[in-house]
Amino acid sequence: MRVMISCGEPSGDMYAAELARRIRAREPAAEISGFGGERLRAAGASLLGDFSGLSVTGLLEVARVLPRTYAMFRRLVAAARRDRPDVFVAVDFPDFNFRLAAAIRRLGVPIVYYISPQLWAWRPGRMKTMRALADRVLVIFPFEEQIYRDAGVPVQWVGHPLLDVMPPPQPKGLLAATLGLSAAAPIVALLPGSRRNEVRAILPGLAAAASRIRARLPAVQFAVARAPHISDDLLAHVGSIPGAPPIVLDGQADELLQIADVALVASGTVTVQAALHECPMVVVYRLSPLTYRLGRPFVRVSTFAMANLVAESRVVPELIQDDFTPESVAAEALDILTNRARAAGMREDLRKVRLRLGTRGASDRAAQAVLEVARHGRATGLR
């Protein structure tokens, strides 16, 4: 059984790695190859390329990496033509994976799209492309299944794979001490994104907000959860926060969110991660003015954070683009830190979000679906 997987960012790498492990558990002799990061490699995949440096947002940023992106595209198509996988699995990363999946499908390879892009949120015309492209779409949010089914797309809700990788809860005092923090003072988590250009755009504002928070609450503690591929120089702005320097953590975002009193987070997968830990949060995001101005008319939702979309209401504050200022972030965070009723209400709302996301086993259900599509392709001669 040959499986090719393509993911283009850290969250996708995490999901792809868990998928690869579950495929191997069901099909020990499976050969897994593709495009990803260190987690997918550690799960036993033979990588044809690494996404480091290619995962960016914004029109100008994408243009700068186009030559390397097209080189990677050609390498993956050539590998699929040579090795003829039984199934190709695209994991999110739509601008790249749509084109790659279309090229590989022309070789007669069945296509599974896992962690489907948010077609219902913006550029909904791509739903027609998905219908023509995918033999099966595996969605992770419960409300997505009916949207895809209504559009005539073969779809299956598998649940959210973050539930499979969450560490078990630990006593706050013990966990805080392990991370170099104190459970006796407020803890603010800073999660500025997983892409380098995101961190450049977002972390300065969060650091300035942290300075304002400390001016009001001198005992507050800050900790930064650093995503893979984020170098020390990109975190230099946290040095501007007065008082005790923030703790920088690698690979311990779950542990930090488990004990934080509030998290200041870039909109993305981490909002779901924080919701699963019932951690109150302030969600921020900023694109280049040109990218935002060109892209905003195509957005079909009134809220951006996945926690709010799953809740179908604005349960956590969102500060996007011009609304994202140090003053506004600090004001929201200070209110959560000092208003116990608001913090408790937000935790209860996030508990409901967690319940809506399903149960553990998403990665295994996804692996089963991938193998079903591969075997059906073999049986019907699609490969």
N, C-alpha and C positions, 0 to 999 in steps of 0.2 A: 504494500500500500504506500503510494507516494503522495504526500500532501505538501503543497506550496502555500506559504502564508506571507502576507505583506501587511506590515504596520509601520507607521511613520512618525510616532511620537511616544513619549514615555508611558502614558496611560495605556495606549494600544499595545505597547511592548509587554506590559504587565498582564493584560488580558490574553494576548497571544501566547505568552509563556504558560499560563495556566491551562489554556486550551491544548497546547502541545503536550503537556504532562498528562492530561486526561485522555487524549488520543492514544498516547503510548500505553496508558494503563489498560485501555480497551484493545489495542492492537500493538503489542510489544515490538513487532518487527517493522512498524511503520517508519518510513524515511521522511523526515520533515526538513524542508529547506525554505529559503526565502529571504525577505528583507525585514530587518528589525533592529533590535538593540541587544544589550548585554543580557537582559532577562530571558529573551527568546533563545539566545545562544546557550545560556546556562541550563535551559530546559531540554537541551539536546538537539536543537535545530542546527543545520548547517547553513550559515548565513552567506548569502551571495552579495550582501551589501548592508551597511550600517547607516541608520538615518541621522547620525550625529551631524549637526550643521544644516540639515535639510528641512527640519521641522520649524517653520516660521509662520507668522501671520502678517498680513499687510501686502499691498500690491508691490511696493518697491522692494520689500524684503524677498518676496517670491521671485521677482524678476532677477535678483542677484544670484539666486541658486538654480536658475533654470538650466544652465549647461550641465551641472552635476546631476540634476533631476532627470534630464533626458538620457544621460549616460546610464543612470541606474535603470531607467525604464527599458532601454535596449538590452541591457545585461539580463534582466529578469525575463523578458520575452524570449531571448535566445536560449536561456536555460530551460524554459517551459517547452520550447520547440524541440530541444535536444532530449530532455528527460521525460517529457510527457507525464505530468502528474495526474493522479486519479481525480483530484479535486484541487481547486484554487480557492483559498479563503482570504478575502479582503477584510481587514480590520480597520474600520473608520477611515480617516485620511482620504476623503473623497476625491479631491481634485487630482490626486495621483492615482488612487486605486480604481476610479471609474475607467480611466483610459487603459490602465494595465489590465483590468478584468476583461474589458472589451476585446483587447488584443489576444488575450489568452483564451477567451471563449471561441474566437475564430479558429483556434487550433483544435476545437472539439472537446475542450476540458470543461466539466461542470463547474459552476461558480456558486459559492456560498458567501454572502455578505454578513459579517458578524460585527456587532456594535454599529448598526446602520447609522449613517449620518442623519442629521436632523433636517430631513427634507421637508417636513411639515412646518418647520420654523422659518426657513428662508429658501428662496429659489425652488418653489414647489414643482416647477416644470421638470425637475430632474427625476420626479417619480416615474415618468414615462421611461426614462433611461433605465431606472432600476428594474422596472417590470420586464423590459427586454433583455436585461443583463443577467439577473440572478435566478438560479434554480431554487434557491431558498434564502430568505432574509431572516436573520436571527436578531430580534430586538430585545433590549434589556429594560425598557420602561413599560409598565402595563398599558398605558394609554396609547402606545404606538401600534399595537397589534391591530386594532380595529381600523386605524387610519390606513395602514398598508393593505389590509384585506379589502377595504372599500375601494382602493385604487387598483385592485386586481393583482396585487403582488403576492406571491407565495411566501407566507410569513409564519414565524413561530416565536412566541415570547418565551425566553428561557430564564428570565430573572437577571438580577444584577451580579456580575462576577466579583465585585468588591466584597460581597458578603462571604465569598470563599477565602479571601486572603486577610480578613480582619483578625488581628491577634486577640486572644482571650482577654477579658477585662482584668485589671489588677487594682489593688488598693491605691488610691490616689497618692497617699504619702510615700509609699514605697516606689511607685513609678516616677513621681516627681523627683525624688532623690536620685534615682537611677539616671535621670536626664540632666541632673545638675541644677534642679529647681527646688523651690520650697512650696509645699502645699499650704503654708500659712499666709502667703501673700498672693494677690491676683496674678494670674498667668495669661498673657496675651500671645497668641500664636500668629506668626506672619508667614503666609504662604503666597508668594508673589508670582507663581506660575511655573510652568515646566519648560517653556521655550526661552531662549536667550533674549530675543527681542521683547518678549513679554516682561521679563524681569527688568530690563532696561527702562521700559515705559512705566512700570507699576511700582517697583520697589522704592524709588525716591519719594513718591507720594505717601507710601505706607510708613517710611522712616520719619517723614515730617509729621505725620499724624501721631506716631509713637512719641515723638518729642513733646507734643501737646498733651498727650495722655499722661506722660510722666510728670509734667508740670502740675497737673491736678492730683495725681496719685503717685507720689514719689516712691512708694514701695513696690510699684508694679514691676513685674518681670516680663521680659520679652524673649521669645525663642523663634528662630527662623527654621522652617523645614525646607531644606535645599533639595530640589529635584536633581536627578542624574544629569550630567553634562553641564551643570551650572558651576562655573569656576569662581574662585575667591574674589577676583576683581569685579565680578558682577554684583557681589554682595557688599561692596565697599560702602555703600550709603548707610548701612546699619551702624557704621562707626560714628555717624553724626548724631546718634541718639544719646542724649546726656545721661550721666549716671552709669550704673552697672551695664557693661556691654551685653547685648543679646547672646544667648546660647545659639550656636549653629548646629543643627542636627542633620545627619545624612541617613536616609532610609528609615526614619522613625516618625513619619508624619502621623501614622495611626496612634502611636503612643502619645504624641503631643496633643492631638485632638481629643484624646480620651480624658486629659486632665485640664485642658485650657478652659478658662472662664469665658473667653470670647476669641474668635479667630477672624483675622483680616485676610480675606482670600481673593485671589483672582478668579473670575468666573470660569468654570470648567468642571472637570471631573471632581476636583477637590470639594466642591459644594455638596456633592453626593457623599463623599467620604466624611465630611463634617456632619452631615445629617445622620449618617449611620451611627455616629458617636453621640448624637443629640447635642452637639456643641453649638451654642449660639454663634452667629457669624455676621460679618458685614462683607458683602460681596462687591468687588470693584472690577472695573476693566477700562482700558484705554487703548484705542487704535490711533494710527496717524490720522490727522484731520481729513486728508483726502480719502483714505480707505473708508473711514466711517461715513463720510458724506456720500460716497458712491454706493456703499453697501446698504445703508439704512433703508432706502425705499423697498428693498427686496425682502426685508424682515417681516414675518407674518405673525409674530407673537408680541405681547405687550410686556413680557417679563423675560429675563435672560437666564437667571440661575436655575439649574436643573432642580434644586430643592423646591423652588417656587412652582416650577412647571408640574412637578409630580404632585405637589399639594393642591394645585389649581387655585392658588391664592398667594399673595405676597407675604409669606411667613417670616422672611428675613429681608433686611434692607438691601437694595441694590443702588450703587452709585456708579453710573456708567458715563464715560466720556467727560463732558463738562461738569457733571454733577460730582465727579470724583475729585475732591479737593482735600488737602490735609485737615481743614477745619470740619468738613462734613463727616469724614471718616472718624475723626476724634470724637465728635459730638455723639455719633451713633454708638461708638464703642464705650464711651464713658457712661452713657445712659444704660447700656446693658450691664456694665460693671457695678453700677450704683443703684439700679432699679431692680430689686429682687423679683418683683412681680412680673416685670417684662421678661427677665431672663428665664424664669420658670415657665411662663407661657410659651416662649420660643422653644424651649426644650420639649414641652409637650407637643407642640406642632411638629417638631422634627421627629419625635417618636412615631407620630402617625405617618410621616413620610417614610420612615424606615419600614413600617409594617406594609406599606403599599409596594415596596420594592421586591417582595416575595421572600423566598427562603434560600438557604445555601444549596449549592448543587448546580448553579448556572453553568459553570465551566464544563461539568460532566454532561449536562443536557446538550450543551453546544457541541461537544465532542461527538456525542451520539448522532446528532443531526448531520454533522459533517461526514461521518462515516456512512450514514444512510445514503446521502447524496452521492458519495463516491461509489458505493456498491451498486446503486441504481444505474449510475453512468456506465459501469462495467457491464451490467446485465443487459442494458439496452444498446450498447455499442456507441455511446456518446464519446467515449475516450478513444 
